[in-house]
Structure formats: C-alpha cells, structure tokens
Amino acid sequence: MAAKNFILTTCMLFLISSCAESQKNNNKVNKEDFKHTNDLINESSPYLLQHAHNPVDWMPWGDAAFEKAKKEDKLVLISVGYSSCHWCHVMEYESFENEGVANIMNDYFVCIKVDREERPDVDQVYMNAVQLMTGQGGWPLNCFTLPDGRPIYGGTYFPKDKWVDILEQLHDSYTNNKSKVEEYAQKLTEGIQSTELITAKEENKQFEVERIDDMVEKWKSLMDNFKGGPNRAPKFPLPNNYEFLMKYAYLMQDSALMAHVDLTLEKMAFGGIYDQIGGGFARYSTDVEWKVPHFEKMLYDNAQLVSLYAQAYQRTKRPLYKHVVYQTLEWVKREMTNKSEAFYSALDADSEGEEGKYYVWSKSELKTILGTDYEWVKAFYNVNMKGEWEGNYILLRSSSLKDFASENEMSEDELIQKVQKVNALLLAERAKRVRPGLDDKSLTSWNCMMAKGYLEAYEVFQEPSFLEAALDIEKWMSSKQMKKNGQLWHTFKDGKSTINGFLEDYAFAIDFYLKLYEVTFDESYLAKANKLTEYTVEHFEDPQSGMYFFTSNLENDLVARKMDVTDNVIPGSNSVMARNFWKLGTLYDNQELKDKSSQMLANVYDTLTSYGSAYSNWGQLCLEMTLPYYEVAVTGEKCKDIAADINSYYLPNKVMMGGINKSELPLLEGKFVGETTVFVCVDKACQMPVDNAKDAIEQMKKF
C-alpha cells in the first residue's frame, strides 16, 4: 500500500495534465487515395488495418519496435484500442490522420498500435499503469514508456491541442531529465508488478453462505428498483452479475431480489440497448433507462446474455425471454458467423462517421416504409418523445405484447404476427444502409462463450440448430485453435491462427467443453476439458498463491505478469478456472482439483463483500461449495430424454453426467442398471434411484 501511495503522490507531481472531455467529431477523411502506408499493413487485425494508412509510422507490438526505440533512444508510445471503439475513431481523425501531429509523433517517438482484443495482456499492463497514474482508464489507451517498455505517462482520449502539448513536454522531459524519468518509471513498474497479485490464504478453507448474504445485502443499496440494473449511468448489462443474483435469489428464496432481476431483464429487453428489429444487445446504455445505447455490439456480451435469458426462461417460462434468445441467435447466425462457422468479434458503433446511424429512424422514413401500420408501430416502439434521440428515434418498448394487444383491441397472436411482419420489413430496409464496421477476427475465448450460450439455449429449448452451432465451434476449436499438446491459439482470421492463448482462452474453452459434456454425455469432450486443464496448470499456475497468471510461462515480452481476478463485463479468468476445477473435480472425483478451487476461493474470500459486482462469479462458486451441489447421474437408453426433462427446470446448483453405456467416471460406477435411471447425489451420498425427472427434482428439493 505504501508503494501505491508513493506512486500516486509522484503521479500528482508528474502529470502534465488530465484528460478532458471533448466534443464529438464524426467527420471522416476520404481514404481512397492512400498517401501513407505504415507497418500495420501486414497485420490481420481490423483495428490495426484501420490505422495502416495513417501518416504516423505505426509499428505492431513486438521486439522490432522496442529495438528501434533503444537504437534511436526514443520514448515509445503504446496506443491501444479496438475496431468498434467510437473515441478511438475520433482521436484517429483529429490527431493520427493529421500530418503535423504525425510528424511530431514520428520525430520524437516510436509508435506502437495494439488491438486490445488481440493482446489483452498488453492492455492489462498499460491500463494498470494509467489507472495508477490517473485514477481512471478507458479506450483509446495511450501510454508512453521508456525504450524497454517501462511506463512513464498515459491517459485515454486527448484532444489534438492537448495531445501535441503532451508529446512535446514528454520529449523535453526525456531529453533534459532522463535520470528522473527513469527513476519514476522504475517506481511505477514496481507498483504495476505488485498490484493484483494474490497471497495464498493458509487458514481453514471453511466457507459460509453468510458471507454471500453480506455480499448481496451491501449490493442491494446500489440497485435501481425502478428501472433495473445499477442506480447510476452508464449501465452495463454485466450478465454474470444477474446470473449470480438470480441463482442466489432462487436458492435463498429472496423474492424481492428476484423481482429486481426480472425487472432488469425486462427493462433491458424493452430498451434501446436491445436491437428491437434485428436482435442482439449493445455494449451499454448511456442513461439510467436503458434507452440510448453505445451502439457497438460485442460477441462476448451477447454470448453471456443468451445464457442469462435462457436461464431466466427456464425459471419463468416467460415468452419475452424466449424471444430475446431466439432473436439474438438469429442475429448471431445472420451477421456474426463466418464461413468457418466460427463467430466474429464485434460490430462498430459508427457507420458513415456517425454513431448509431445504422440503427435509428426518422418519422418520415417510418411513415413511408410502414404505411397504414405506422400508427400502431408509433405507439408500440415509442416513436414519440420517449424514443426521440438527436432528431431521430430509437425504437424501444414500454409494455408487454399481452398488455399492448389488450390496450389496442387486438389479440396477442394478431399482434405477434404484425410485429414479425414489421420487423422483417424494417430489417430489410435497414440492410440497404451502410453497415457498421465488422471486426471479423475470431477469438477463442469469445467463441467458446458464444458456443456455451448456444448450449444453454439448447438445454432449455431443445432446438437442434443450437446444438449444431455449438458442435461447429468444437470442430473449429479442434481443427484450428487447439494443438495436440493442449496449447491454444488466441485469434483466427483468414484461415490463420495466431498469438498464443491467454488464461481467458483456456478458462472459457474448458468451461465450454464441460458444458458440452453435460449436454451430450460424450466423454471425449470431458477428456478435452481435462487435457486443457492440465496444460493450464503447467503453464499458468502461480504455485505460491494457487492463482493463475494471465500469460503463459512461455511468454516474456511484458514488464509485468498480471492476474485477472475480478469479474467485469467478462468474468475474471481466475474465477472461471476456479469453477472449472470444482466441476471437473466433481466429475472425476478428484480431490486435488477441488482443493485447487477451494484455495482460489480462499484467496479472495475476505474481499467478496467489498464490491459484489466484481465478485459475482466467485459468489456462484461459493454457493456451489456451501449449499447442496447436486450430482445428477442419468443412465440408460433414454438418458438424454430424461436429462432434457430435468433441464426444462431451473436448477442452478447441479452438474449433469450420464450415458447409455458403462463409463469410467467414478461417480457413474454401479449406476448402469439396465433401465433408464436417475440418481440424485450430494457429495457422493445418493437418494434412492428414480426413473423420471419429476421425482428427481423432488429429491433435490428435499436435500
């Protein structure tokens, strides 16, 4: 803590200036004639290629850039962003496409462009540096370093004049006060290396559900019980938060909390954050009402939200939740699936240089397209003051189909047919517009999350195409992203797999394979999960703490090796691994794996109540360890039919196993008795076997 305080104090003296909010500038230059081309032209990342014709002499991340900096004794600029980042586009237009600014950057710095989705490890280190220096972060992320990569200054978006001032002052500081700059860099680097590292907790690993009670009770004060979500803006969906809250509310019979979860899911599905016409959620809402989204669509958000809404339908059988799942997966298939049957990464917020232009409508457009349907559509989708935004309209809803149909004297079935017709018409018309930019790389971690979303939807709805989509990802993983020794690639584009996998790739791949086993009872998938786990332990584990580094021990090109611990828009890869160990240890009856999971939870246990939103996946693990965790074995000829019946119910604290033929899994020993049979067990203690889902579920309620 003393080191961190020293850094923050030093930063206050060292900072040149703080980042100021700018006015939006949506103009774009015409790039048909490329006057400049830099080293990014040879990259595959859509984000890096966006900058390949800047007058800035950008270089990709790698040894060559740092060797150049050392040879020329120049500071390094590491500029991190991603293809769908609106403010990244603004800074590119204002500064990186400006020849005068570019000349200063080229003269004084070696400039590196990084796609944060390709290199989340680089982003982690330099985001941490900027947060230590400024107390905030975001993208674009601009961090200046010594020629050896140790950071000295950074920030996010800078207006052009401020940017030029910073460039000149940093160059002057390095030229005239090099020793002080190097001393500061050393202190800051030490701070980066010390943050987020976990110390092993040696005390007795006996967890109590009361710790989760305290965590949720503190969290409740931060909830918006009128509009759903958190009581502030912007509002991010944070699907893992609501998966945990729904699970906790169900297991603890907290009806008020469950009402908050359903309120949030309804408001998001009704709001502008959800694409009412084409399906899929935007990254976040800029306001408290889920009305105005930041229009970019990310695969990882929608992957998790498909899982969340599928689970919510499983619990409630509410048609709205099913509609969201089906429409979102239609969007994924239509717009986010490539010829290899893998999934693209993101859709940009901007088109034709304007944020949201692709998604909003004018009244005149709608009147022309819809004709006599306009009047009821105007009310249904709020083409009024409620939906107005910057002179156009974001389509959003205020009421359920049932209520709207009743208020407008039509049957619900009639309204559903009308809405489907109008949506198809508007979707076809929208397709004629200039589309937002597509980030067409495929990431292992995000693809596994999306494939798991398909599997969870299949569990609930038994739609064969959902299982087929997940199996396509398994084929892609086996043929493109996984080596024979269990090593993974991180990214895939144009038929080529590149960049060694990070912990998030292994964590979400294992999670996917475990779910694939639970759905199919094919033990080859369980074996793949186990093989990936063995590789992860060998190459990512920190033996001193029992936690896992984000980068493999085969990598050494960063000034710090970080741990991804807390849960955010994506659950922290350590929390995912901890739950993987628990499930895999249960399936294999392997106490060593379960002990690894317990050690990891013990390491964060004291901090769970500090900020529940950042520990929701850890909270789910704690519920699995402190409440009955059902080991449900279904064996015999009709095992998949019975399993499907069980999966039609919301039963969150369980792991499924089974098959038609005998198995080597310890928990299935002695459970193949000829007829289709269900065994409900907790910690290997089993109830009397039954032959149907209903009786099995009743047994779970009695544990």
Residue, then its C-alpha position, 0 to 999 in steps of 0.5 A: m500500500a505504501a508503494k501505491n501511495f508513493i506512486l500516486t503522490t509522484c503521479m500528482l507531481f508528474l502529470i502534465s495534465s488530465c484528460a478532458e472531455s471533448q466534443k464529438n467529431n464524426n467527420k471522416v477523411n476520404k481514404e481512397d487515395f492512400k498517401h501513407t502506408n505504415d507497418l500495420i499493413n501486414e497485420s490481420s487485425p481490423y483495428l490495426l488495418q484501420h490505422a495502416h494508412n495513417p501518416v504516423d509510422w505505426m509499428p505492431w507490438g513486438d521486439a522490432a519496435f522496442e529495438k528501434a526505440k533503444k537504437e534511436d533512444k526514443l520514448v515509445l508510445i503504446s496506443v491501444g484500442y479496438s475496431s468498434c471503439h467510437w473515441c478511438h475513431v475520433m482521436e484517429y481523425e483529429s490527431f493520427e490522420n493529421e500530418g503535423v501531429a504525425n510528424i511530431m509523433n514520428d520525430y520524437f517517438v516510436c509508435i506502437k498500435v495494439d488491438r486490445e482484443e488481440r493482446p489483452d495482456v498488453d492492455q492489462v499492463y498499460m491500463n494498470a499503469v494509467q489507472l495508477m497514474t490517473g485514477q481512471g482508464g478507458w479506450p483509446l489507451n495511450c501510454f508512453t514508456l521508456p525504450d524497454g517498455r517501462p511506463i512513464y505517462g498515459g491517459t485515454y482520449f486527448p484532444k489534438d491541442k492537448w495531445v501535441d502539448i503532451l508529446e512535446q513536454l514528454h520529449d523535453s522531459y526525456t531529453n533534459n531529465k532522463s535520470k528522473v524519468e527513469e527513476y519514476a518509471q522504475k517506481l511505477t513498474e514496481g507498483i504495476q508488478s505488485t498490484e493484483l497479485i494474490t497471497a495464498k490464504e493458509e487458514n481453514k478453507q471453511f466457507e459460509v453462505e453468510r458471507i454471500d448474504d453480506m455480499v448481496e445485502k451491501w449490493k442491494s443499496l446500489m440497485d435501481n428498483f425502478k428501472g433495473g440494473p445499477n442506480r447510476a449511468p452508464k449501465f452495463p448489462l454485466p450478465n454474470n452479475y444477474e446470473f449470480l443474483m438470480k441463482y442466489a435469489y432462487l436458492m435463498q428464496d429472496s423474492a424481492l431480489m428476484a423481482h429486481v432481476d426480472l425487472t432488469l431483464e425486462k427493462m433491458a429487453f424493452g430498451g434501446i440497448y436491445d436491437q428491437i428489429g434485428g436482435g442482439f444487445a449493445r455494449y451499454s446504455t448511456d442513461v439510467e433507462w436503458k434507452v440510448p445505447h453505445f451502439e457497438k455490439m460485442l460477441y462476448d456480451n451477447a454470448q453471456l446474455v443468451s445464457l442469462y435469458a435462457q436461464a431466466y426462461q427456464r425459471t419463468k417460462r416467460p415468452l419475452y425471454k424466449h424471444v430475446v434468445y431466439q432473436t439474438l441467435e438469429w442475429v448471431k447466425r445472420e451477421m456474426t458467423n463466418k464461413s468457418e462457422a466460427f463467430y466474429s468479434a464485434l460490430d462498430a458503433d459508427s457507420e458513415g462517421e456517425e454513431g448509431k446511424y445504422y440503427v435509428w429512424s426518422k418519422s418520415e422514413l417510418k411513415t413511408i416504409l410502414g404505411t397504414d401500420y405506422e400508427w400502431v408501430k408509433a405507439f408500440y416502439n415509442v416513436n414519440m418523445k420517449g424514443e426521440w434521440e438527436g432528431n431521430y428515434i430509437l425504437l424501444r418498448s414500454s409494455s408487454l405484447k399481452d398488455f399492448a394487444s389488450e390496450n389496442e383491441m387486438s389479440e396477442d397472436e394478431l399482434i405477434q404476427k404484425v410485429q414479425k411482419v414489421n420487423a422483417l420489413l424494417l430489417a430489410e430496409r435497414a440492410k440497404r444502409v451502410r453497415p457498421g464496421l465488422d471486426d471479423k477476427s475470431l477469438t477463442s475465448w469469445n467463441c467458446m462463450m458464444a458456443k456455451g450460450y448456444l448450449e444453454a439455449y439448447e438445454v432449455f429449448q431443445e432446438p437442434s440448430f443450437l446444438e449444431a452451432a455449438l458442435d461447429i465451434e468444437k470442430w473449429m476449436s479442434s481443427k484450428q485453435m487447439k494443438k495436440n499438446g493442449q496449447l491454444w491459439h488466441t485469434f483466427k482470421d483468414g484461415k490463420s491462427t495466431i498469438n498464443g492463448f491467454l488464461e481467458d482462452y483456456a478458462f472459457a474453452i474448458d468451461f465450454y467443453l464441460k458444458l458440452y459434456e453435460v449436454t451430450f454425455d460424450e466423454s471425449y469432450l470431458a477428456k478435452a476439458n481435462k487435457l486443457t486443464e492440465y496444460t493450464v496448470e503447467h503453464f499458468e499456475d502461480p504455485q505460491s498463491g494457487m492463482y493463475f497468471f494471465t500469460s503463459n510461462l512461455e511468454n516474456d515480452l511484458v514488464a509485468r505478469k498480471m492476474d485477472v481476478t475480478d469479474n467485469v463485463i467478462p468474468g475474471s479468468n481466475s474465477v472461471m478456472a476456479r469453477n472449472f476445477w470444482k466441476l471437473g473435480t466433481l466429475y472425476d472425483n478428484q480431490e486435488l482439483k477441488d482443493k485447487s478451487s477451494q484455495m482460489l476461493a480462499n484467496v479472495y474470500d475476505t474481499l467478496t463483500s467489498y464490491g459484489s459486482a466484481y465478485s459475482n462469479w466467485g459468489q456462484l462458486c461459493l454457493e456451489m461449495t456451501l449449499p447442496y451441489y447436486e450430482v445428477a447421474v442419468t443412465g440408460e437408453k433414454c438418458k438424454d430424454i430424461a436429462a432434457d426433462i430435468n433441464s426444462y427446470y431451473l436448477p442452478n446448483k447441479v452438474m449433469m453426467g450420464g450415458i447409455n453405456k458403462s463409463e469410467l467416471p467414478l461417480l457413474e460406477g454401479k449406476f448402469v442398471g439396465e433401465t433408464t435411471v436417475f440418481v440424485c447425489v450430494d457429495k457422493a451420498c445418493q437418494m434412492p434411484v428414480d426413473n423420471a425427472k419429476d421425482a428427481i427434482e423432488q429429491m433435490k428439493k428435499f436435500 
